[in-house]
Amino acid sequence: MSEINDLIRKIRGKDSLRKANDKTGISYTYWSILEKGVDPRTHAPISPTPDTLRAISKGYNYPYEELMKVAGYLDEDKEESESTLPKSKIDEIVKRVERKLNVTLSDDPLIMESLENYLTTLANVIKNKK
């Protein structure tokens, strides 16, 4: 079993698989597969997607970035400055989204912080996939 599969099991704790499903929206059968780390049909190793990790993070109030690191999507050894998007790039993306959706996001600091975290994580996932 890999480190991420062990961590997912620890995060669930004493909750039943069905309760984990209620908290995260992840089916209890998929929870079981994730904890075992092996696809029962193919016997191939399986690891969670970033979307699955986000659901676990939200459902169990566990740091998303930590899950992403343990799953291997983010490099733990990189300096903070290497893992953040430039403010100008974030502002550019936010302006495009605001125009496209005809909304104002930049007035809300909580939304901006969430968007910055999301965009930085997304950029790191893409960079690590290359």
MDTraj code that builds the backbone (N, CA, C; nanometers):
import mdtraj as md
import numpy as np

residues = "MET SER GLU ILE ASN ASP LEU ILE ARG LYS ILE ARG GLY LYS ASP SER LEU ARG LYS ALA ASN ASP LYS THR GLY ILE SER TYR THR TYR TRP SER ILE LEU GLU LYS GLY VAL ASP PRO ARG THR HIS ALA PRO ILE SER PRO THR PRO ASP THR LEU ARG ALA ILE SER LYS GLY TYR ASN TYR PRO TYR GLU GLU LEU MET LYS VAL ALA GLY TYR LEU ASP GLU ASP LYS GLU GLU SER GLU SER THR LEU PRO LYS SER LYS ILE ASP GLU ILE VAL LYS ARG VAL GLU ARG LYS LEU ASN VAL THR LEU SER ASP ASP PRO LEU ILE MET GLU SER LEU GLU ASN TYR LEU THR THR LEU ALA ASN VAL ILE LYS ASN LYS LYS".split()
xyz = np.array([
    [0.0848, -0.1179, 0.0000],
    [0.0000, 0.0000, 0.0000],
    [0.0894, 0.1242, 0.0000],
    [0.0540, 0.2245, -0.0772],
    [0.1360, 0.3451, -0.0863],
    [0.1036, 0.4408, 0.0287],
    [0.1853, 0.5418, 0.0383],
    [0.1692, 0.6406, 0.1448],
    [0.0350, 0.7131, 0.1346],
    [-0.0091, 0.7469, 0.0138],
    [-0.1364, 0.8185, 0.0001],
    [-0.2528, 0.7279, 0.0390],
    [-0.2443, 0.6003, 0.0052],
    [-0.3520, 0.5088, 0.0418],
    [-0.3601, 0.4931, 0.1933],
    [-0.2450, 0.4847, 0.2588],
    [-0.2413, 0.4786, 0.4052],
    [-0.2999, 0.6049, 0.4664],
    [-0.2637, 0.7200, 0.4104],
    [-0.3117, 0.8474, 0.4633],
    [-0.4630, 0.8582, 0.4482],
    [-0.5163, 0.8172, 0.3344],
    [-0.6610, 0.8224, 0.3139],
    [-0.7316, 0.7376, 0.4200],
    [-0.6764, 0.6212, 0.4491],
    [-0.7346, 0.5335, 0.5523],
    [-0.7297, 0.6018, 0.6885],
    [-0.6175, 0.6663, 0.7202],
    [-0.6041, 0.7350, 0.8490],
    [-0.7004, 0.8525, 0.8594],
    [-0.7182, 0.9251, 0.7498],
    [-0.8096, 1.0393, 0.7509],
    [-0.9520, 0.9937, 0.7796],
    [-0.9931, 0.8832, 0.7183],
    [-1.1293, 0.8316, 0.7414],
    [-1.1468, 0.7895, 0.8860],
    [-1.0401, 0.7416, 0.9474],
    [-1.0458, 0.7036, 1.0880],
    [-1.1464, 0.5937, 1.1141],
    [-1.2301, 0.6146, 1.2131],
    [-1.3291, 0.5144, 1.2520],
    [-1.4611, 0.5289, 1.1764],
    [-1.4690, 0.6283, 1.0898],
    [-1.5900, 0.6444, 1.0088],
    [-1.6094, 0.5224, 0.9198],
    [-1.7341, 0.4825, 0.9019],
    [-1.7627, 0.3759, 0.8059],
    [-1.7389, 0.4297, 0.6650],
    [-1.7281, 0.3398, 0.5695],
    [-1.7123, 0.3817, 0.4305],
    [-1.8344, 0.4608, 0.3848],
    [-1.9512, 0.4227, 0.4333],
    [-2.0735, 0.4964, 0.3961],
    [-2.0731, 0.6372, 0.4549],
    [-2.0209, 0.6524, 0.5769],
    [-2.0120, 0.7861, 0.6349],
    [-1.9107, 0.8706, 0.5573],
    [-1.8005, 0.8087, 0.5157],
    [-1.7024, 0.8798, 0.4333],
    [-1.7678, 0.9261, 0.3035],
    [-1.8547, 0.8418, 0.2477],
    [-1.9298, 0.8792, 0.1271],
    [-2.0177, 1.0003, 0.1552],
    [-2.0854, 1.0008, 0.2683],
    [-2.1723, 1.1135, 0.3042],
    [-2.0934, 1.2428, 0.3199],
    [-1.9740, 1.2336, 0.3763],
    [-1.8923, 1.3533, 0.4003],
    [-1.8280, 1.4081, 0.2731],
    [-1.7969, 1.3193, 0.1786],
    [-1.7147, 1.3616, 0.0644],
    [-1.7815, 1.3487, -0.0719],
    [-1.8845, 1.2668, -0.0801],
    [-1.9454, 1.2400, -0.2100],
    [-1.8722, 1.1325, -0.2882],
    [-1.7688, 1.0736, -0.2292],
    [-1.6942, 0.9657, -0.2939],
    [-1.7630, 0.8344, -0.2560],
    [-1.7961, 0.7536, -0.3545],
    [-1.8686, 0.6305, -0.3255],
    [-1.7904, 0.5423, -0.2301],
    [-1.8634, 0.4688, -0.1472],
    [-1.7962, 0.3843, -0.0487],
    [-1.7149, 0.2733, -0.1146],
    [-1.7565, 0.2292, -0.2324],
    [-1.6782, 0.1268, -0.3009],
    [-1.5456, 0.1850, -0.3510],
    [-1.5491, 0.3086, -0.3999],
    [-1.4260, 0.3715, -0.4456],
    [-1.3334, 0.4016, -0.3280],
    [-1.3902, 0.4413, -0.2122],
    [-1.3101, 0.4609, -0.0909],
    [-1.2305, 0.3352, -0.0613],
    [-1.2990, 0.2217, -0.0643],
    [-1.2342, 0.0943, -0.0352],
    [-1.1192, 0.0675, -0.1323],
    [-1.1440, 0.0931, -0.2587],
    [-1.0407, 0.0734, -0.3609],
    [-0.9216, 0.1657, -0.3350],
    [-0.9511, 0.2926, -0.3029],
    [-0.8428, 0.3879, -0.2764],
    [-0.7582, 0.3448, -0.1574],
    [-0.8231, 0.2970, -0.0538],
    [-0.7485, 0.2557, 0.0654],
    [-0.6616, 0.1336, 0.0376],
    [-0.7097, 0.0444, -0.0472],
    [-0.6313, -0.0749, -0.0816],
    [-0.5207, -0.0406, -0.1811],
    [-0.5449, 0.0619, -0.2637],
    [-0.4440, 0.1058, -0.3595],
    [-0.4337, 0.0210, -0.4844],
    [-0.5339, -0.0667, -0.5065],
    [-0.5299, -0.1578, -0.6213],
    [-0.6687, -0.1667, -0.6834],
    [-0.6741, -0.1547, -0.8147],
    [-0.7995, -0.1729, -0.8873],
    [-0.8344, -0.3216, -0.8851],
    [-0.9508, -0.3591, -0.8310],
    [-0.9832, -0.5015, -0.8190],
    [-1.0024, -0.5718, -0.9534],
    [-1.0335, -0.4968, -1.0568],
    [-1.0549, -0.5580, -1.1888],
    [-0.9242, -0.5878, -1.2595],
    [-0.8307, -0.4937, -1.2501],
    [-0.7049, -0.5074, -1.3255],
    [-0.5853, -0.5409, -1.2374],
    [-0.6024, -0.5247, -1.1073],
    [-0.4944, -0.5433, -1.0094],
    [-0.3810, -0.4431, -1.0288],
    [-0.4106, -0.3360, -1.1008],
    [-0.3128, -0.2294, -1.1224],
    [-0.3180, -0.1319, -1.0045],
    [-0.2050, -0.0717, -0.9710],
    [-0.2058, 0.0289, -0.8644],
    [-0.2992, 0.1446, -0.9017],
    [-0.3630, 0.1995, -0.8021],
    [-0.4537, 0.3117, -0.8256],
    [-0.4252, 0.4203, -0.7233],
    [-0.4298, 0.5436, -0.7690],
    [-0.4134, 0.6564, -0.6771],
    [-0.5210, 0.7592, -0.7089],
    [-0.5563, 0.8402, -0.6107],
    [-0.6655, 0.9362, -0.6291],
    [-0.6269, 1.0512, -0.7218],
    [-0.7271, 1.1043, -0.7889],
    [-0.7090, 1.2221, -0.8730],
    [-0.7088, 1.3469, -0.7843],
    [-0.6628, 1.4607, -0.8357],
    [-0.6712, 1.5841, -0.7580],
    [-0.8144, 1.6181, -0.7156],
    [-0.9138, 1.5891, -0.8010],
    [-1.0524, 1.6160, -0.7632],
    [-1.0958, 1.5295, -0.6451],
    [-1.0536, 1.4047, -0.6447],
    [-1.0852, 1.3160, -0.5331],
    [-1.0181, 1.3661, -0.4055],
    [-0.8945, 1.4097, -0.4176],
    [-0.8230, 1.4630, -0.3013],
    [-0.8908, 1.5892, -0.2486],
    [-0.9425, 1.6706, -0.3386],
    [-1.0135, 1.7918, -0.2958],
    [-1.1388, 1.7543, -0.2171],
    [-1.2110, 1.6531, -0.2631],
    [-1.3314, 1.6095, -0.1929],
    [-1.2968, 1.5576, -0.0531],
    [-1.1889, 1.4833, -0.0422],
    [-1.1447, 1.4323, 0.0881],
    [-1.1040, 1.5495, 0.1773],
    [-1.0313, 1.6433, 0.1202],
    [-0.9873, 1.7613, 0.1938],
    [-1.1062, 1.8380, 0.2514],
    [-1.2056, 1.8606, 0.1694],
    [-1.3233, 1.9360, 0.2143],
    [-1.4040, 1.8557, 0.3156],
    [-1.4262, 1.7287, 0.2877],
    [-1.5094, 1.6466, 0.3748],
    [-1.4502, 1.6222, 0.5123],
    [-1.3181, 1.6152, 0.5187],
    [-1.2514, 1.5852, 0.6452],
    [-1.1667, 1.7007, 0.6973],
    [-1.1796, 1.8157, 0.6341],
    [-1.1056, 1.9346, 0.6763],
    [-0.9562, 1.9044, 0.6910],
    [-0.9023, 1.8420, 0.5873],
    [-0.7614, 1.8053, 0.5844],
    [-0.6936, 1.8907, 0.4774],
    [-0.5715, 1.9395, 0.5016],
    [-0.5070, 2.0298, 0.4047],
    [-0.4907, 1.9662, 0.2654],
    [-0.5505, 2.0312, 0.1675],
    [-0.5464, 1.9824, 0.0292],
    [-0.4029, 1.9739, -0.0219],
    [-0.3243, 2.0753, 0.0063],
    [-0.1862, 2.0766, -0.0435],
    [-0.1071, 1.9575, 0.0114],
    [-0.1327, 1.9224, 0.1363],
    [-0.0632, 1.8077, 0.1957],
    [-0.1022, 1.6788, 0.1233],
    [-0.2303, 1.6628, 0.0944],
    [-0.2754, 1.5456, 0.0189],
    [-0.2089, 1.5413, -0.1182],
    [-0.2020, 1.6560, -0.1837],
    [-0.1402, 1.6637, -0.3164],
    [0.0085, 1.6264, -0.3101],
    [0.0768, 1.6673, -0.2042],
    [0.2187, 1.6330, -0.1880],
    [0.2363, 1.4834, -0.1678],
    [0.1573, 1.4273, -0.0765],
    [0.1710, 1.2847, -0.0462],
    [0.1369, 1.2003, -0.1688],
    [0.0398, 1.2466, -0.2480],
    [0.0006, 1.1729, -0.3689],
    [0.1024, 1.1897, -0.4819],
    [0.1958, 1.2811, -0.4664],
    [0.2996, 1.2991, -0.5670],
    [0.2674, 1.4017, -0.6738],
    [0.1609, 1.4785, -0.6548],
    [0.1268, 1.5810, -0.7522],
    [0.2087, 1.7086, -0.7329],
    [0.2533, 1.7328, -0.6102],
    [0.3341, 1.8507, -0.5801],
    [0.4683, 1.8053, -0.5255],
    [0.5723, 1.8779, -0.5604],
    [0.7067, 1.8472, -0.5143],
    [0.7281, 1.9125, -0.3783],
    [0.7527, 1.8324, -0.2760],
    [0.7716, 1.8840, -0.1403],
    [0.9002, 1.9631, -0.1247],
    [0.9981, 1.9366, -0.2074],
    [1.1292, 1.9980, -0.1904],
    [1.1427, 2.1357, -0.2543],
    [1.0450, 2.1746, -0.3331],
    [1.0573, 2.3040, -0.4000],
    [1.0378, 2.4178, -0.3020],
    [1.1108, 2.5245, -0.3273],
    [1.0968, 2.6432, -0.2445],
    [0.9619, 2.7069, -0.2697],
    [0.9116, 2.7790, -0.1703],
    [0.7819, 2.8450, -0.1808],
    [0.7750, 2.9359, -0.3035],
    [0.8821, 3.0086, -0.3309],
    [0.8791, 3.1010, -0.4434],
    [0.8617, 3.0280, -0.5768],
    [0.9087, 2.9036, -0.5842],
    [0.8938, 2.8266, -0.7070],
    [0.7531, 2.7714, -0.7238],
    [0.6784, 2.7598, -0.6127],
    [0.5489, 2.6943, -0.6193],
    [0.4325, 2.7923, -0.6250],
    [0.4605, 2.9204, -0.6418],
    [0.3516, 3.0168, -0.6516],
    [0.3518, 3.0806, -0.7901],
    [0.2310, 3.1092, -0.8364],
    [0.2181, 3.1802, -0.9637],
    [0.2433, 3.3277, -0.9407],
    [0.2991, 3.3954, -1.0375],
    [0.3164, 3.5405, -1.0232],
    [0.1809, 3.6100, -1.0090],
    [0.1760, 3.7109, -0.9235],
    [0.0515, 3.7857, -0.8986],
    [-0.0060, 3.8398, -1.0284],
    [0.0787, 3.8845, -1.1182],
    [0.0298, 3.9403, -1.2448],
    [-0.0443, 3.8349, -1.3270],
    [0.0039, 3.7114, -1.3236],
    [-0.0612, 3.6025, -1.3972],
    [-0.1972, 3.5696, -1.3348],
    [-0.2019, 3.5670, -1.2023],
    [-0.3287, 3.5401, -1.1329],
    [-0.4284, 3.6505, -1.1640],
    [-0.3844, 3.7764, -1.1576],
    [-0.4729, 3.8888, -1.1875],
    [-0.5269, 3.8807, -1.3301],
    [-0.4422, 3.8421, -1.4226],
    [-0.4828, 3.8288, -1.5632],
    [-0.5920, 3.7212, -1.5778],
    [-0.5726, 3.6092, -1.5127],
    [-0.6707, 3.5005, -1.5205],
    [-0.8025, 3.5433, -1.4562],
    [-0.7945, 3.6090, -1.3406],
    [-0.9157, 3.6543, -1.2709],
    [-0.9925, 3.7533, -1.3575],
    [-0.9229, 3.8463, -1.4219],
    [-0.9904, 3.9434, -1.5083],
    [-1.0626, 3.8750, -1.6237],
    [-0.9988, 3.7730, -1.6816],
    [-1.0648, 3.6995, -1.7915],
    [-1.1890, 3.6266, -1.7424],
    [-1.1804, 3.5678, -1.6247],
    [-1.2960, 3.4974, -1.5675],
    [-1.4069, 3.5976, -1.5366],
    [-1.3704, 3.7108, -1.4799],
    [-1.4701, 3.8138, -1.4476],
    [-1.5434, 3.8603, -1.5736],
    [-1.4668, 3.8834, -1.6811],
    [-1.5296, 3.9261, -1.8070],
    [-1.6209, 3.8168, -1.8624],
    [-1.5730, 3.6957, -1.8606],
    [-1.6481, 3.5834, -1.9173],
    [-1.7783, 3.5592, -1.8403],
    [-1.7732, 3.5679, -1.7082],
    [-1.8908, 3.5407, -1.6254],
    [-1.9699, 3.6657, -1.5885],
    [-1.9147, 3.7813, -1.6257],
    [-1.9783, 3.9087, -1.5937],
    [-2.0016, 3.9226, -1.4427],
    [-1.8960, 3.8967, -1.3657],
    [-1.8993, 3.9089, -1.2201],
    [-1.7742, 3.9815, -1.1739],
    [-1.7744, 4.0235, -1.0481],
    [-1.6562, 4.0829, -0.9875],
    [-1.6096, 3.9922, -0.8753],
    [-1.4916, 3.9360, -0.8914],
    [-1.4341, 3.8467, -0.7913],
    [-1.3254, 3.9158, -0.7109],
    [-1.2584, 4.0112, -0.7735],
    [-1.1388, 4.0711, -0.7140],
    [-1.1678, 4.1579, -0.5917],
    [-1.2950, 4.1875, -0.5644],
    [-1.3284, 4.2682, -0.4467],
    [-1.3317, 4.1861, -0.3182],
    [-1.3351, 4.0554, -0.3308],
    [-1.3477, 3.9683, -0.2137],
    [-1.2146, 3.8992, -0.1846],
    [-1.1481, 3.9352, -0.0750],
    [-1.0166, 3.8774, -0.0459],
    [-1.0201, 3.7258, -0.0261],
    [-1.1278, 3.6737, 0.0297],
    [-1.1377, 3.5289, 0.0504],
    [-1.1448, 3.4559, -0.0835],
    [-1.2224, 3.5083, -0.1763],
    [-1.2305, 3.4492, -0.3099],
    [-1.0957, 3.4576, -0.3791],
    [-1.0299, 3.5709, -0.3676],
    [-0.8998, 3.5876, -0.4324],
    [-0.7960, 3.4908, -0.3748],
    [-0.7967, 3.4732, -0.2432],
    [-0.7024, 3.3791, -0.1820],
    [-0.7309, 3.2364, -0.2293],
    [-0.8592, 3.2009, -0.2354],
    [-0.8972, 3.0672, -0.2817],
    [-0.8561, 3.0465, -0.4269],
    [-0.8804, 3.1465, -0.5108],
    [-0.8416, 3.1366, -0.6516],
    [-0.6905, 3.1260, -0.6665],
    [-0.6170, 3.2040, -0.5894],
    [-0.4707, 3.1988, -0.5958],
    [-0.4210, 3.0592, -0.5581],
    [-0.4763, 3.0031, -0.4508],
    [-0.4366, 2.8683, -0.4093],
    [-0.4715, 2.7656, -0.5164],
    [-0.5917, 2.7764, -0.5703],
    [-0.6354, 2.6816, -0.6728],
    [-0.5473, 2.6914, -0.7973],
    [-0.5244, 2.8122, -0.8458],
    [-0.4452, 2.8302, -0.9675],
    [-0.3006, 2.7868, -0.9471],
    [-0.2454, 2.8125, -0.8302],
    [-0.1087, 2.7704, -0.8009],
    [-0.0994, 2.6184, -0.7978],
    [-0.1967, 2.5549, -0.7319],
    [-0.1979, 2.4081, -0.7266],
    [-0.2135, 2.3504, -0.8663],
    [-0.3028, 2.4055, -0.9446],
    [-0.3241, 2.3589, -1.0809],
    [-0.1966, 2.3740, -1.1640],
    [-0.1309, 2.4876, -1.1515],
    [-0.0060, 2.5100, -1.2258],
    [0.1006, 2.4086, -1.1847],
    [0.1082, 2.3777, -1.0556],
    [0.2065, 2.2800, -1.0083],
    [0.1743, 2.1398, -1.0578],
    [0.0481, 2.1038, -1.0588],
    [0.0080, 1.9715, -1.1094],
    [0.0470, 1.9596, -1.2555],
    [0.0176, 2.0628, -1.3334],
    [0.0511, 2.0611, -1.4768],
    [0.2023, 2.0532, -1.4958],
    [0.2761, 2.1330, -1.4176],
    [0.4228, 2.1343, -1.4286],
    [0.4813, 1.9973, -1.3926],
    [0.4271, 1.9332, -1.2896],
    [0.4794, 1.8029, -1.2475],
    [0.4396, 1.6905, -1.3410],
    [0.3383, 1.7099, -1.4227],
    [0.2957, 1.6081, -1.5186],
    [0.3875, 1.6059, -1.6399],
    [0.4574, 1.7172, -1.6652],
    [0.5432, 1.7271, -1.7836],
    [0.6679, 1.6447, -1.7681],
])
top = md.Topology()
chain = top.add_chain()
for i, resn in enumerate(residues, 1):
    res = top.add_residue(resn, chain, resSeq=i)
    for name in ("N", "CA", "C"):
        top.add_atom(name, md.element.get_by_symbol(name[0]), res)
traj = md.Trajectory(xyz[None], top)
